Amino acid sequence: MHITTEAQFLALMEEVDQSLKDDRIPIPSRPLYAVLHVARLTKNENWTLSGKAVAGVYEGASLDGHIIHWFTTRYGDRLKVDRSRGIFPILIRGDLYLVRLPEEVTLQADQIVQAYPFTARAAARCDPLDFVVGLAAGLRKVLTDQERNYISEACVEALEQLEEWLKAWEMIAGRMPVAASEAARRANGWFADATHLDLRLSATLAAEGEYGLSRWHSLQASEKAIKTFICHRGREPSKIHDLNRLHLEALALGLQPLEQVDIDMVQCAPAVRYTGVGSNHINAYNASWAARSICTCIAIQLP
């Protein structure tokens, strides 16, 4: 395919955007998907997200620049994403809180305090309590060293998980060949949804008291991650919400077994998203962390 006119380009962008909507690609992710899709159509192996649009030129880096400009004009601020590096729920004295790790945070191994107390040196470098949303000064003041360490270790674990997800994301999206199969590109969308959408919703909804919806998104994240693995093995996954059956399909294709306890914590009836029956802050919290573990195990095995 060769694009020669603005009218041809605009018509193509409407078609591509509608296709991404149909695939449930979140708006902030669409420019990347669109560049990849158009690169495939035009056989452009040197696609880039930093190209500059040149009037009347619809090839090479200029074409990529036109695509980015089209999305910027069409969606504006809706392209902006939450810049938190990681979001997860945490239990503090029986109540659920949300933790938001800022984009620039880096926690080194020596900041995980294995022996009490929570040292002044570690706290001076990076105090994880700063990342807990709505943690009041009065409660913060009375937290024990053990509770502080628990929060610190949860932050480090979340960052380690995120690192694995980003590796997988780069492998199946950022470095995806132009000639990638439809199955691989669909799997790309599933894993992006699982780690960048469903897990975040699982965490935020749990903290807001929407425990049934939180558990549903934990299930969705786990389901999409397993389906990603199946797709990358060249098979079509069953259209079901049964993690045990999907797990068996993936095992038959070479997946190293997931922890059964994680599967059990995540599995729930789809009806929980409507009624919330049987859901509470404990099983929503457990499901969210179990889903994170499942996504991480899948991410490690994808390459």
Helices and strands as residue ranges (DSSP letters): H 6-22, G 27-29, H 30-42, H 60-75, G 76-79, E 86-92, E 95-101, G 109-111, H 120-125, G 128-131, H 137-142, H 145-169, I 170-174, H 182-193, I 194-198, H 199-207, H 211-232, H 243-252, H 260-266, H 272-275, H 281-301
